Amino acid sequence: MGRVEAEIVWTGSRARAEALLAAVAPDDPESFDAEIVDVGGSSELRIRVIGEELKTVRSTVDDLLACLAAAESGLDVIDGA
């Protein structure tokens, strides 16, 4: 069987990247790998999803994007943005 891989990359401040990672880390840790990498003056949150079926990877990516969007909205409210 084949292998499907997708990557989500978010760029911004390290503090926000850490908060976003904390928001998605408990989601389903066996279904993805995540790391924060400093690039120039900002940081990247890189989330890699690997699976054997496209529908499974897509479902995981959809869940992660929904969690990231909710977490970022919450952070915006806290930050007053």
Residue pairs with C-beta under 8 A, 6 or more apart in sequence:
1 52
2 52
3 50
3 51
3 52
4 50
4 51
4 52
4 53
4 54
4 56
4 57
5 48
5 49
5 50
5 57
6 48
6 49
6 57
6 58
6 61
7 46
7 47
7 48
7 49
8 45
8 46
8 47
8 49
8 61
8 64
8 65
8 68
9 44
9 45
9 46
9 47
10 17
10 20
10 44
10 45
10 47
10 68
11 39
11 42
11 43
11 44
11 45
12 42
12 43
12 45
13 42
13 43
14 36
14 38
14 42
14 43
16 72
16 75
17 36
17 43
17 44
17 45
18 36
19 71
19 75
20 45
20 68
20 71
20 72
20 75
21 34
21 36
21 45
23 67
23 68
23 70
23 71
24 34
24 47
24 64
24 67
24 68
24 71
25 34
27 63
27 64
27 67
28 60
28 63
31 49
31 51
31 60
32 47
32 48
32 49
32 50
32 60
32 64
33 47
33 48
33 50
34 45
34 46
34 47
34 48
35 45
35 46
36 43
36 44
36 45
36 46
37 43
37 44
37 46
38 44
47 64
49 57
49 60
49 61
49 64
50 57
51 57
51 60
